Amino acid sequence: STGEEARNKIVTENGINILNYAMFSEHEMVRRAATEAMSNLFPHHAFISFLKNPEHLKLWVAFASDFEENFECSRAAAGCLAMASQDIEISTVLSTLPSFRELVCLLLQCGDFELMHRILVLILNLVEHGGKVKEAVAATGAIAFCQGYLSNFNENSMDLSPTEAEAMAVTLKLAKEVVSSF
């Protein structure tokens, strides 16, 4: 997040491979820091190329899906996937992964507004690409979920803190955009 110069230095010093290795550390804080640092490499072209590899992308999906065990890593990985889904090649690979449907369903239903925000942005990016990527989103049941979410909830329907109400309003707005895109 410090800028292009820092990203270039990390990439030229084999930082992607080092950080990728650190993402599997036994120490939770090291895993979190590595995942967040890798996420901050977006939109560097070397990191985008890294994510286009289906094996690497599978790992990011696994990290994003692991919110019950490691919320911070999940949040960083889901945010990275949401940003990276702007790239049609990454989106195409992501939408064909066997774990794609599970990722969408898990994060939509997790109940955490931060994670829901990230997966809804990812879904919107995929839908914008159209074609088979959009069809893959439809096959997840995300549209039906968003319709149900919109009809059953609003930021005034629950006892939420002002911060939570604001976060819910954002997810409702994104869910409305998903539904209207179909």
C-alpha positions in Angstrom: 0.0 0.0 0.0 3.0 2.3 0.0 3.1 2.7 -3.7 4.4 1.4 -7.0 8.1 1.8 -6.0 7.7 -0.4 -2.9 5.8 -3.0 -5.0 8.5 -3.0 -7.6 11.2 -3.5 -5.0 9.3 -6.4 -3.4 8.8 -8.1 -6.7 12.4 -7.7 -7.9 13.7 -9.2 -4.7 11.7 -12.4 -5.1 9.1 -11.1 -2.7 6.1 -12.9 -4.2 7.7 -16.3 -3.6 8.9 -15.3 -0.1 5.5 -13.9 0.9 3.7 -16.9 -0.6 5.9 -19.2 1.5 5.2 -17.1 4.6 1.4 -17.4 4.0 1.8 -21.0 5.2 3.7 -20.2 8.4 2.5 -21.9 11.6 2.5 -18.5 13.3 -0.9 -16.8 12.7 0.4 -13.3 12.7 3.0 -14.2 10.0 0.3 -15.7 7.9 -1.8 -12.7 8.3 1.0 -10.2 7.5 2.1 -12.2 4.4 -1.5 -12.5 3.1 -2.0 -8.8 3.6 1.4 -7.9 2.0 0.6 -10.1 -1.0 -2.8 -8.4 -1.3 -1.1 -5.0 -1.3 1.0 -6.1 -4.4 -2.1 -5.7 -6.5 -2.2 -4.3 -9.2 1.5 -5.1 -10.0 1.7 -7.1 -13.3 3.9 -9.8 -11.7 1.4 -10.4 -9.0 -1.5 -10.5 -11.5 0.5 -13.1 -13.5 1.0 -15.0 -10.3 -2.7 -15.1 -9.6 -3.5 -16.3 -13.2 -2.0 -19.6 -12.2 -4.9 -21.9 -11.2 -2.9 -23.5 -8.4 -2.1 -20.1 -6.8 -5.6 -19.0 -7.2 -6.9 -22.2 -5.5 -4.8 -21.3 -2.5 -6.3 -17.7 -2.4 -9.8 -19.2 -2.5 -8.9 -21.6 0.3 -7.5 -18.7 2.4 -10.6 -16.6 1.7 -12.9 -19.5 2.7 -11.2 -20.0 6.0 -12.8 -17.2 7.9 -13.8 -19.2 10.9 -10.2 -20.2 11.7 -8.4 -17.1 10.5 -10.6 -14.2 9.9 -7.9 -11.6 9.1 -6.3 -13.8 6.4 -9.7 -14.6 5.0 -10.6 -10.9 4.9 -7.3 -10.0 3.1 -7.6 -12.9 0.7 -11.2 -12.1 -0.1 -10.3 -8.5 -0.7 -7.5 -9.5 -3.0 -9.7 -11.7 -5.0 -12.3 -8.9 -5.3 -9.7 -6.6 -6.6 -8.1 -9.2 -8.9 -11.5 -10.1 -10.3 -11.3 -6.9 -12.4 -8.9 -8.9 -14.6 -10.8 -11.1 -17.1 -8.2 -13.8 -17.2 -8.2 -14.1 -13.4 -12.0 -14.1 -13.4 -12.1 -16.8 -16.0 -9.8 -19.1 -14.0 -11.5 -18.3 -10.7 -15.0 -19.0 -12.1 -13.8 -22.5 -13.3 -12.3 -23.6 -10.1 -14.2 -26.4 -8.4 -14.1 -24.4 -5.1 -15.6 -21.3 -6.7 -19.2 -22.1 -5.9 -18.3 -23.0 -2.3 -16.4 -19.7 -1.9 -19.3 -17.6 -3.1 -21.9 -19.5 -0.9 -19.7 -19.5 2.2 -18.9 -15.8 2.1 -22.4 -14.7 1.2 -23.9 -16.6 4.1 -21.1 -16.0 6.6 -23.0 -13.1 8.3 -19.9 -10.8 8.4 -20.5 -7.6 6.5 -16.8 -7.1 5.6 -16.6 -10.5 4.0 -20.0 -10.1 2.3 -18.9 -6.8 0.9 -15.8 -8.4 -0.6 -17.6 -11.3 -2.2 -20.4 -9.0 -3.6 -17.7 -6.8 -5.3 -16.1 -10.0 -6.7 -19.5 -11.1 -8.0 -20.2 -7.8 -9.6 -16.8 -7.8 -11.3 -17.4 -11.3 -12.6 -20.8 -10.4 -13.9 -19.4 -7.4 -15.8 -17.2 -9.7 -17.8 -20.3 -11.5 -19.1 -20.3 -14.8 -21.0 -19.2 -18.0 -19.2 -18.0 -16.0 -16.2 -21.4 -14.5 -15.6 -23.0 -17.9 -16.2 -20.7 -19.4 -13.5 -21.9 -16.7 -11.0 -25.5 -17.5 -11.8 -24.8 -21.2 -11.2 -23.7 -20.4 -7.6 -27.1 -19.3 -6.5 -25.8 -15.8 -5.7 -28.6 -14.1 -7.5 -31.3 -15.9 -5.4 -29.3 -15.2 -2.3 -29.1 -11.5 -3.1 -32.9 -11.4 -3.8 -33.7 -13.0 -0.5 -31.2 -10.8 1.3 -32.9 -7.7 -0.2 -36.4 -8.8 0.6 -35.7 -10.0 4.2 -33.3 -7.4 5.5 -32.7 -3.7 5.7 -30.4 -1.7 7.9 -33.4 -0.8 10.1 -34.6 -4.3 10.6 -32.0 -5.3 13.1 -30.5 -3.9 16.3 -27.2 -2.8 14.7 -24.6 -0.4 15.8 -24.2 2.7 13.5 -21.1 1.1 12.0 -22.8 -2.2 11.4 -25.9 -0.5 9.9 -23.6 1.4 7.5 -21.9 -1.8 6.5 -25.2 -3.5 6.0 -26.4 -0.7 3.9 -23.3 -1.1 1.6 -24.0 -4.9 1.3 -27.6 -4.2 0.5 -26.6 -1.7 -2.2 -24.2 -4.2 -3.7 -26.8 -7.0 -3.6 -29.2 -4.7 -5.4 -26.6 -4.1 -8.1 -26.0 -7.9 -8.5 -29.8 -8.5 -8.9 -30.2 -5.7 -11.4 -27.2 -7.0 -13.4 -29.2 -10.0 -14.2 
